[in-house]
């Protein structure tokens, strides 16, 4: 269990506050959206510390790797970075399991950014030797493989891996003895469950399926969410940070009731608000976690802007798809 003090983070917090000035803020986003061409849009990224030229995917992957490496070495508690690496590991686990079933090569679908480098994970997978991976990760893969073999239902296998991913997140926050991280994980579980409830309702699926899909460990219990129907979801979350998102989602619980864009944005904005509030704290683990989240958010925004430009979308439509910024 970690017993780091806030004062242990004085140096890295000061560095981060300086680096935050280079984050992609709303003004820079607008300039990218309105840029004359892709080259001019890419130039805005150089102000944020990204290298000039090169393939966008490669540039963003390199930026993520550098941020993770920098924060792991600069932080008194390197494992804080794992909170944001886990999702890439579990994406890769899903990819490996499904590729094995259908007999395809998973390599091109594996994502960098996790605790385990894709090429090393793939090699270990082929050797059937995942001893260097966490025990929880190995157990989740084994359970997902068994379920997929028995049911031939990849959705059920994904649910097992999603549950295991959030289990690892919660355990990490507990191991680090961080109330701040534990609060973030509980909110992240609530966000995942609210999204699941809205999607299951739109699909017209039965409550039993929803109960199976919901994750434990949130501020709102799975039982409370499963008992709510349609607009009642708004009542379940109204008093908490997901109130606005739940109201938007409740209006979309009928099949064909509209796009989920605004609802998804409000879900992400709730997480951003939780972490951005910590900027008022001068030093501590909050600075590291907030900056890691801000960079992940930034990479998503960059992809959204360039994808929108490539699709020929107008500026206002692209802006509607962007989340609140950390700065």
C-alpha contacts under 8 A as a table, 3 or more apart, distances in Angstrom:
res1	aa1	res2	aa2	distance
1	X	174	X	7.83
1	X	175	X	4.77
1	X	176	X	5.49
1	X	177	X	6.29
2	X	77	X	7.91
2	X	175	X	6.49
2	X	176	X	4.58
2	X	177	X	5.89
3	X	176	X	7.38
3	X	177	X	7.01
4	X	8	X	6.59
4	X	76	X	7.48
4	X	77	X	7.55
5	X	8	X	5.39
5	X	9	X	7.56
5	X	284	X	7.55
6	X	9	X	5.65
6	X	10	X	7.38
6	X	283	X	6.30
6	X	284	X	4.31
6	X	285	X	6.83
7	X	10	X	5.31
7	X	283	X	6.97
7	X	284	X	6.65
8	X	11	X	7.69
8	X	76	X	6.57
8	X	284	X	7.31
9	X	12	X	5.51
9	X	13	X	5.75
9	X	75	X	7.01
9	X	76	X	6.65
9	X	283	X	5.93
9	X	284	X	4.96
9	X	285	X	6.61
10	X	13	X	5.29
10	X	14	X	6.30
10	X	283	X	5.55
10	X	284	X	6.94
11	X	14	X	5.34
11	X	15	X	6.49
12	X	15	X	5.02
12	X	16	X	6.12
12	X	74	X	6.22
12	X	75	X	6.35
12	X	288	X	7.69
13	X	16	X	5.04
13	X	17	X	6.19
13	X	282	X	7.34
13	X	283	X	5.21
13	X	284	X	6.71
13	X	287	X	5.68
13	X	288	X	7.04
14	X	17	X	5.28
14	X	18	X	6.50
14	X	283	X	7.51
15	X	18	X	5.26
15	X	19	X	6.26
16	X	19	X	4.88
16	X	20	X	6.03
16	X	287	X	6.86
16	X	288	X	7.34
16	X	291	X	7.03
17	X	20	X	5.22
17	X	21	X	7.31
17	X	287	X	7.89
18	X	21	X	5.92
19	X	22	X	5.66
19	X	23	X	7.24
20	X	23	X	5.25
20	X	291	X	7.52
20	X	327	X	7.45
22	X	47	X	6.74
22	X	48	X	4.67
22	X	49	X	7.05
23	X	48	X	5.80
23	X	294	X	7.80
23	X	295	X	7.54
23	X	298	X	7.41
23	X	327	X	7.36
24	X	28	X	5.90
24	X	29	X	6.59
24	X	48	X	6.47
24	X	298	X	6.23
24	X	325	X	7.88
25	X	28	X	5.46
25	X	29	X	6.28
25	X	325	X	6.34
25	X	326	X	7.90
25	X	327	X	6.17
26	X	29	X	4.98
26	X	30	X	6.17
26	X	325	X	7.00
27	X	30	X	5.16
27	X	31	X	6.38
28	X	31	X	5.06
28	X	32	X	6.27
28	X	44	X	6.76
29	X	32	X	5.10
29	X	33	X	6.18
29	X	305	X	7.87
30	X	33	X	5.04
30	X	34	X	6.10
31	X	34	X	5.19
31	X	35	X	5.77
31	X	41	X	7.29
31	X	44	X	7.32
32	X	35	X	5.11
32	X	40	X	7.51
32	X	41	X	4.51
32	X	42	X	7.53
32	X	44	X	6.39
32	X	305	X	7.43
33	X	41	X	7.25
33	X	305	X	6.38
33	X	309	X	7.25
33	X	315	X	5.97
33	X	318	X	7.62
34	X	315	X	6.82
35	X	38	X	7.25
35	X	40	X	5.65
35	X	41	X	5.27
36	X	40	X	6.31
36	X	41	X	7.55
37	X	40	X	5.46
37	X	41	X	6.37
38	X	41	X	4.96
38	X	42	X	6.10
38	X	306	X	7.91
39	X	42	X	5.11
39	X	43	X	6.37
40	X	43	X	5.04
40	X	44	X	6.88
41	X	44	X	5.51
41	X	45	X	7.21
42	X	45	X	5.25
42	X	46	X	7.06
42	X	52	X	7.37
42	X	53	X	7.61
43	X	46	X	5.32
43	X	47	X	7.33
43	X	52	X	7.08
44	X	47	X	5.55
44	X	48	X	7.29
45	X	48	X	5.13
45	X	49	X	6.71
45	X	50	X	5.54
45	X	51	X	7.89
46	X	49	X	5.03
46	X	50	X	4.75
46	X	51	X	6.03
46	X	52	X	6.29
47	X	50	X	7.28
50	X	59	X	7.22
50	X	63	X	7.11
51	X	54	X	7.95
51	X	59	X	7.11
54	X	58	X	7.16
54	X	59	X	6.56
55	X	58	X	5.32
55	X	59	X	6.14
56	X	59	X	5.03
56	X	60	X	6.18
57	X	60	X	5.27
57	X	61	X	6.08
58	X	61	X	5.11
58	X	62	X	6.05
59	X	62	X	5.23
59	X	63	X	6.18
60	X	63	X	4.96
60	X	64	X	6.20
60	X	299	X	6.58
61	X	64	X	5.21
61	X	65	X	6.27
61	X	112	X	7.08
61	X	113	X	7.54
62	X	65	X	5.15
62	X	66	X	6.15
63	X	66	X	5.15
63	X	67	X	6.21
64	X	67	X	5.21
64	X	68	X	6.21
64	X	113	X	6.79
64	X	295	X	7.63
64	X	296	X	7.60
65	X	68	X	5.25
65	X	69	X	6.07
65	X	112	X	7.92
65	X	113	X	6.09
66	X	69	X	5.08
66	X	70	X	5.92
67	X	70	X	5.07
67	X	71	X	6.04
67	X	292	X	7.48
67	X	295	X	7.86
68	X	71	X	5.36
68	X	72	X	6.00
68	X	81	X	6.19
68	X	113	X	7.96
68	X	292	X	7.64
69	X	72	X	5.22
69	X	73	X	6.28
70	X	73	X	5.37
70	X	74	X	5.99
71	X	74	X	5.05
71	X	75	X	5.58
71	X	78	X	7.10
71	X	81	X	6.91
71	X	288	X	7.09
71	X	292	X	7.94
72	X	75	X	5.64
72	X	77	X	7.37
72	X	78	X	4.22
72	X	79	X	6.99
72	X	80	X	7.45
72	X	81	X	6.08
73	X	76	X	7.95
73	X	78	X	6.43
74	X	78	X	7.72
75	X	78	X	5.56
75	X	288	X	7.24
77	X	80	X	6.10
78	X	81	X	6.19
78	X	82	X	8.00
79	X	82	X	5.25
79	X	83	X	7.49
80	X	83	X	5.81
80	X	288	X	7.65
80	X	289	X	6.78
81	X	84	X	5.79
81	X	85	X	6.54
81	X	289	X	7.64
81	X	292	X	7.40
82	X	85	X	4.73
82	X	86	X	5.99
82	X	114	X	7.81
82	X	115	X	6.80
83	X	86	X	6.01
83	X	169	X	6.07
83	X	172	X	7.41
84	X	87	X	6.66
84	X	292	X	7.44
84	X	293	X	7.55
85	X	88	X	5.68
85	X	89	X	6.78
85	X	113	X	5.93
85	X	114	X	4.31
85	X	115	X	5.84
86	X	89	X	5.19
86	X	90	X	6.36
86	X	114	X	5.94
86	X	115	X	6.93
86	X	165	X	6.63
86	X	168	X	7.91
86	X	169	X	7.54
87	X	90	X	5.21
87	X	91	X	6.08
87	X	114	X	7.20
87	X	165	X	6.91
88	X	91	X	5.02
88	X	92	X	6.21
88	X	111	X	6.29
88	X	112	X	6.94
88	X	113	X	6.00
88	X	114	X	4.77
89	X	92	X	5.16
89	X	93	X	6.25
89	X	113	X	7.93
89	X	114	X	4.94
89	X	115	X	6.65
89	X	116	X	6.72
90	X	93	X	4.81
90	X	94	X	6.26
90	X	161	X	6.57
90	X	162	X	7.45
90	X	165	X	6.56
91	X	94	X	5.26
91	X	95	X	6.32
91	X	110	X	7.64
91	X	111	X	7.53
92	X	95	X	4.93
92	X	96	X	6.13
92	X	109	X	7.83
92	X	110	X	5.35
92	X	111	X	6.52
92	X	118	X	7.51
93	X	96	X	5.22
93	X	97	X	6.26
93	X	141	X	6.72
93	X	161	X	7.87
94	X	97	X	5.35
94	X	98	X	6.21
94	X	157	X	7.86
94	X	158	X	6.55
94	X	161	X	7.37
95	X	98	X	5.41
95	X	99	X	6.00
95	X	106	X	6.26
95	X	109	X	6.88
95	X	110	X	6.82
96	X	99	X	5.21
96	X	100	X	6.15
96	X	106	X	6.00
96	X	122	X	7.77
96	X	125	X	7.93
97	X	100	X	5.25
97	X	101	X	6.51
97	X	141	X	7.86
97	X	144	X	7.95
97	X	145	X	6.56
98	X	101	X	5.17
98	X	102	X	6.41
98	X	154	X	7.30
99	X	102	X	5.32
99	X	103	X	5.62
99	X	104	X	4.97
99	X	105	X	6.30
99	X	106	X	5.59
100	X	103	X	5.09
100	X	104	X	6.61
105	X	108	X	7.58
106	X	109	X	5.54
106	X	110	X	6.50
107	X	110	X	5.44
107	X	118	X	7.88
107	X	119	X	7.81
107	X	122	X	7.51
110	X	118	X	6.07
111	X	114	X	7.74
111	X	118	X	6.54
112	X	117	X	6.31
112	X	118	X	5.99
113	X	116	X	7.99
113	X	117	X	7.40
114	X	117	X	6.51
114	X	118	X	7.95
116	X	120	X	6.90
116	X	121	X	6.04
116	X	133	X	7.56
117	X	120	X	5.39
117	X	121	X	6.07
118	X	121	X	5.06
118	X	122	X	6.02
119	X	122	X	5.15
119	X	123	X	6.20
120	X	123	X	5.04
120	X	124	X	6.12
121	X	124	X	5.09
121	X	125	X	6.01
121	X	130	X	7.71
122	X	125	X	4.93
122	X	126	X	6.26
123	X	126	X	5.24
123	X	127	X	6.36
124	X	127	X	5.01
124	X	128	X	5.99
124	X	129	X	5.17
124	X	130	X	5.65
125	X	128	X	4.88
125	X	129	X	6.23
125	X	130	X	6.58
126	X	129	X	7.74
130	X	133	X	5.49
130	X	138	X	6.88
131	X	134	X	7.60
133	X	137	X	6.53
133	X	138	X	6.69
134	X	137	X	5.17
134	X	138	X	6.34
135	X	138	X	5.11
135	X	139	X	6.15
136	X	139	X	5.10
136	X	140	X	6.13
136	X	164	X	7.11
136	X	168	X	6.96
137	X	140	X	5.17
137	X	141	X	6.30
137	X	164	X	7.18
137	X	165	X	7.79
138	X	141	X	5.21
138	X	142	X	6.22
139	X	142	X	5.11
139	X	143	X	6.14
140	X	143	X	5.18
140	X	144	X	6.09
140	X	160	X	6.66
140	X	161	X	5.71
140	X	164	X	5.77
141	X	144	X	5.11
141	X	145	X	6.05
141	X	161	X	6.97
142	X	145	X	5.15
142	X	146	X	6.17
143	X	146	X	5.15
143	X	147	X	6.15
143	X	157	X	7.82
143	X	160	X	7.16
144	X	147	X	5.13
144	X	148	X	6.06
144	X	156	X	7.69
144	X	157	X	4.47
144	X	158	X	7.20
144	X	160	X	5.87
144	X	161	X	6.61
145	X	148	X	5.18
145	X	149	X	6.11
145	X	157	X	7.01
146	X	149	X	5.16
146	X	150	X	6.22
147	X	150	X	5.13
147	X	151	X	5.91
147	X	152	X	7.56
147	X	153	X	7.75
147	X	156	X	7.10
147	X	157	X	6.06
148	X	151	X	5.29
148	X	152	X	4.77
148	X	153	X	5.62
148	X	154	X	6.00
148	X	156	X	7.25
148	X	157	X	5.73
149	X	152	X	5.66
153	X	156	X	5.67
153	X	157	X	6.86
154	X	157	X	5.01
154	X	158	X	6.18
155	X	158	X	5.04
155	X	159	X	6.28
156	X	159	X	5.03
156	X	160	X	6.46
157	X	160	X	5.24
157	X	161	X	6.49
158	X	161	X	5.14
158	X	162	X	6.07
159	X	162	X	5.06
159	X	163	X	6.11
159	X	213	X	6.38
160	X	163	X	5.18
160	X	164	X	6.20
161	X	164	X	4.95
161	X	165	X	6.06
162	X	165	X	5.09
162	X	166	X	6.45
163	X	166	X	5.42
163	X	167	X	6.15
163	X	215	X	6.09
163	X	216	X	8.00
164	X	167	X	4.84
164	X	168	X	6.23
165	X	168	X	5.21
165	X	169	X	6.35
166	X	169	X	4.86
166	X	170	X	6.13
166	X	185	X	7.66
166	X	189	X	7.29
167	X	170	X	5.19
167	X	171	X	6.16
168	X	171	X	5.04
168	X	172	X	6.02
169	X	172	X	5.15
169	X	173	X	6.34
169	X	185	X	6.69
170	X	173	X	5.21
170	X	174	X	6.24
170	X	182	X	6.55
170	X	185	X	6.14
170	X	186	X	7.95
170	X	217	X	7.86
171	X	174	X	4.98
171	X	175	X	5.98
172	X	175	X	5.01
172	X	176	X	6.14
173	X	176	X	5.20
173	X	177	X	6.29
173	X	178	X	5.72
173	X	179	X	7.63
173	X	181	X	5.28
173	X	182	X	5.28
173	X	185	X	7.69
174	X	177	X	4.97
174	X	178	X	6.43
174	X	182	X	6.81
175	X	178	X	7.89
178	X	181	X	5.29
178	X	182	X	6.18
179	X	182	X	4.96
179	X	183	X	6.07
180	X	183	X	5.22
180	X	184	X	6.40
180	X	286	X	7.44
181	X	184	X	4.94
181	X	185	X	6.18
182	X	185	X	5.15
182	X	186	X	6.21
183	X	186	X	5.20
183	X	187	X	6.25
184	X	187	X	5.16
184	X	188	X	6.10
184	X	271	X	7.60
184	X	274	X	7.35
184	X	275	X	7.82
185	X	188	X	4.91
185	X	189	X	6.17
185	X	218	X	7.63
186	X	189	X	5.13
186	X	190	X	6.32
186	X	217	X	5.96
186	X	218	X	4.27
186	X	219	X	5.73
187	X	190	X	4.95
187	X	191	X	6.20
187	X	218	X	6.27
187	X	219	X	6.72
187	X	271	X	7.16
188	X	191	X	5.04
188	X	192	X	6.24
188	X	218	X	7.60
188	X	271	X	7.10
189	X	192	X	5.07
189	X	193	X	6.10
189	X	215	X	6.58
189	X	216	X	7.44
189	X	217	X	6.59
189	X	218	X	5.00
190	X	193	X	5.07
190	X	194	X	6.01
190	X	218	X	5.13
190	X	219	X	6.51
190	X	220	X	6.60
191	X	194	X	5.19
191	X	195	X	6.20
191	X	242	X	7.54
191	X	267	X	6.08
191	X	268	X	7.97
192	X	195	X	5.25
192	X	196	X	6.18
192	X	215	X	7.72
193	X	196	X	4.95
193	X	197	X	6.06
193	X	214	X	5.53
193	X	215	X	6.39
193	X	222	X	7.84
193	X	225	X	7.90
194	X	197	X	5.10
194	X	198	X	6.28
194	X	225	X	7.88
194	X	246	X	7.14
195	X	198	X	5.31
195	X	199	X	6.20
195	X	249	X	7.91
195	X	264	X	7.75
196	X	199	X	5.19
196	X	200	X	5.96
196	X	210	X	7.54
196	X	213	X	7.25
196	X	214	X	7.03
197	X	200	X	5.26
197	X	201	X	6.13
197	X	210	X	6.68
197	X	214	X	7.91
197	X	225	X	7.41
197	X	226	X	7.63
198	X	201	X	5.22
198	X	202	X	6.26
198	X	249	X	6.06
198	X	250	X	7.05
198	X	252	X	7.03
198	X	253	X	5.39
199	X	202	X	5.07
199	X	203	X	6.22
199	X	253	X	7.21
200	X	203	X	5.05
200	X	204	X	6.33
200	X	205	X	5.59
200	X	206	X	7.96
200	X	210	X	6.49
201	X	204	X	5.08
201	X	205	X	6.24
201	X	229	X	7.89
201	X	230	X	7.22
201	X	253	X	5.15
201	X	254	X	6.51
201	X	255	X	7.54
202	X	205	X	7.83
202	X	252	X	7.21
202	X	253	X	4.91
202	X	254	X	4.99
202	X	255	X	4.39
202	X	256	X	7.38
202	X	257	X	8.00
203	X	255	X	6.30
204	X	254	X	7.82
204	X	255	X	7.04
205	X	209	X	6.64
205	X	210	X	7.54
206	X	209	X	5.59
206	X	210	X	6.80
207	X	210	X	4.97
207	X	211	X	6.23
207	X	226	X	6.52
208	X	211	X	5.14
208	X	212	X	6.36
209	X	212	X	5.13
209	X	213	X	6.31
210	X	213	X	5.05
210	X	214	X	6.18
210	X	226	X	6.50
211	X	214	X	5.49
211	X	222	X	6.91
211	X	223	X	7.49
211	X	226	X	6.02
214	X	222	X	5.95
215	X	218	X	7.54
215	X	222	X	6.78
216	X	221	X	7.00
216	X	222	X	6.41
217	X	221	X	7.47
218	X	221	X	6.26
220	X	224	X	6.73
220	X	225	X	7.14
220	X	236	X	7.87
220	X	237	X	7.78
221	X	224	X	5.33
221	X	225	X	6.52
222	X	225	X	5.19
222	X	226	X	6.02
223	X	226	X	5.13
223	X	227	X	6.14
224	X	227	X	5.26
224	X	228	X	6.56
224	X	236	X	7.45
225	X	228	X	5.31
225	X	233	X	7.10
225	X	236	X	7.08
226	X	229	X	7.61
228	X	232	X	5.27
228	X	233	X	5.65
228	X	236	X	7.37
229	X	232	X	5.29
229	X	233	X	6.30
230	X	233	X	6.12
230	X	250	X	5.46
230	X	251	X	7.42
230	X	253	X	5.45
230	X	254	X	7.44
231	X	234	X	5.69
231	X	235	X	7.49
231	X	247	X	7.47
231	X	250	X	4.42
231	X	251	X	6.36
231	X	253	X	7.60
232	X	235	X	5.16
232	X	236	X	6.53
232	X	250	X	7.07
233	X	236	X	5.10
233	X	237	X	6.60
233	X	246	X	6.11
233	X	247	X	7.36
233	X	249	X	7.76
233	X	250	X	5.70
234	X	237	X	5.61
234	X	238	X	5.57
234	X	243	X	6.62
234	X	246	X	4.72
234	X	247	X	4.63
234	X	248	X	8.00
234	X	249	X	7.64
234	X	250	X	5.80
235	X	238	X	5.11
235	X	239	X	7.96
236	X	239	X	7.88
237	X	240	X	5.60
237	X	241	X	7.68
237	X	242	X	5.81
237	X	243	X	5.09
237	X	246	X	6.16
238	X	241	X	7.85
238	X	242	X	6.84
238	X	243	X	3.96
238	X	244	X	7.28
238	X	246	X	7.05
238	X	247	X	7.58
239	X	242	X	7.96
239	X	243	X	6.12
240	X	243	X	5.60
241	X	244	X	7.62
241	X	270	X	6.03
242	X	245	X	5.19
242	X	246	X	5.91
242	X	266	X	7.90
242	X	267	X	6.81
242	X	270	X	6.12
243	X	246	X	5.18
243	X	247	X	6.25
244	X	247	X	5.28
244	X	248	X	6.39
244	X	266	X	6.79
245	X	248	X	5.15
245	X	249	X	6.09
245	X	263	X	5.65
245	X	264	X	7.67
245	X	266	X	4.84
245	X	267	X	5.42
245	X	270	X	7.86
246	X	249	X	4.90
246	X	250	X	5.87
246	X	263	X	7.81
247	X	250	X	5.17
247	X	251	X	6.66
248	X	251	X	5.61
248	X	252	X	6.96
248	X	262	X	7.34
248	X	263	X	5.38
249	X	252	X	5.14
249	X	253	X	6.60
249	X	260	X	7.75
249	X	263	X	5.60
250	X	253	X	5.55
251	X	254	X	7.62
251	X	257	X	7.49
252	X	255	X	7.68
252	X	257	X	5.15
252	X	258	X	6.34
252	X	259	X	7.86
252	X	260	X	7.39
253	X	257	X	6.97
254	X	257	X	5.41
259	X	262	X	7.68
260	X	263	X	5.23
260	X	264	X	5.99
261	X	264	X	5.32
261	X	265	X	6.22
261	X	321	X	6.71
262	X	265	X	5.06
262	X	266	X	6.29
262	X	320	X	7.67
262	X	321	X	7.60
263	X	266	X	5.23
263	X	267	X	6.38
264	X	267	X	5.15
264	X	268	X	6.44
265	X	268	X	5.27
265	X	269	X	6.06
265	X	321	X	7.05
265	X	322	X	7.24
265	X	323	X	5.65
266	X	269	X	4.85
266	X	270	X	6.26
266	X	323	X	7.79
267	X	270	X	5.40
267	X	271	X	6.98
268	X	271	X	5.32
268	X	272	X	6.35
268	X	323	X	6.78
269	X	272	X	4.91
269	X	273	X	6.06
269	X	323	X	6.10
269	X	324	X	5.67
270	X	273	X	5.13
270	X	274	X	6.38
271	X	274	X	5.20
271	X	275	X	6.48
272	X	275	X	5.31
272	X	276	X	5.78
272	X	293	X	7.98
272	X	324	X	7.03
272	X	325	X	7.40
272	X	326	X	6.34
273	X	276	X	5.08
273	X	277	X	6.01
273	X	326	X	7.78
274	X	277	X	5.61
274	X	278	X	7.36
275	X	278	X	5.55
275	X	279	X	7.69
275	X	286	X	7.67
275	X	289	X	7.78
275	X	290	X	5.43
275	X	293	X	7.80
275	X	326	X	7.92
276	X	279	X	5.60
276	X	290	X	6.59
276	X	326	X	5.53
276	X	327	X	7.52
277	X	280	X	6.25
278	X	281	X	5.36
278	X	286	X	5.96
278	X	287	X	7.18
278	X	290	X	7.28
279	X	282	X	7.01
279	X	286	X	7.64
279	X	287	X	6.81
279	X	290	X	7.70
281	X	284	X	7.38
281	X	286	X	7.45
281	X	287	X	7.78
282	X	287	X	7.92
283	X	286	X	7.28
283	X	287	X	6.34
284	X	287	X	5.89
284	X	288	X	7.55
285	X	288	X	5.35
285	X	289	X	6.32
286	X	289	X	5.20
286	X	290	X	5.78
287	X	290	X	5.21
287	X	291	X	6.07
288	X	291	X	5.27
288	X	292	X	6.24
289	X	292	X	5.20
289	X	293	X	6.22
290	X	293	X	5.15
290	X	294	X	6.03
291	X	294	X	4.88
291	X	295	X	6.20
292	X	295	X	5.28
292	X	296	X	6.36
293	X	296	X	5.10
293	X	297	X	6.10
294	X	297	X	5.00
294	X	298	X	6.02
294	X	325	X	7.63
294	X	326	X	5.64
295	X	298	X	4.82
295	X	299	X	6.23
296	X	299	X	5.27
296	X	300	X	6.42
297	X	300	X	5.18
297	X	301	X	6.24
297	X	325	X	7.62
298	X	301	X	5.04
298	X	302	X	6.20
298	X	325	X	7.94
299	X	302	X	5.14
299	X	303	X	6.34
300	X	303	X	5.22
300	X	304	X	6.17
301	X	304	X	4.98
301	X	305	X	6.16
301	X	322	X	6.21
301	X	323	X	7.44
302	X	305	X	5.22
302	X	306	X	6.24
303	X	306	X	5.30
303	X	307	X	5.88
304	X	307	X	5.20
304	X	308	X	6.01
304	X	318	X	7.38
304	X	321	X	7.37
304	X	322	X	7.17
305	X	308	X	5.14
305	X	309	X	6.18
305	X	318	X	6.35
306	X	309	X	5.05
306	X	310	X	6.08
307	X	310	X	5.08
307	X	311	X	6.18
308	X	311	X	5.09
308	X	312	X	6.31
308	X	313	X	5.30
308	X	314	X	7.89
308	X	318	X	5.83
309	X	312	X	5.10
309	X	313	X	5.81
309	X	314	X	7.70
309	X	318	X	7.98
310	X	313	X	7.68
313	X	317	X	6.30
313	X	318	X	6.55
314	X	317	X	5.53
314	X	318	X	6.52
315	X	318	X	5.19
315	X	319	X	6.20
316	X	319	X	5.04
316	X	320	X	6.28
317	X	320	X	5.19
317	X	321	X	6.80
318	X	321	X	5.36
318	X	322	X	6.79
319	X	322	X	5.23
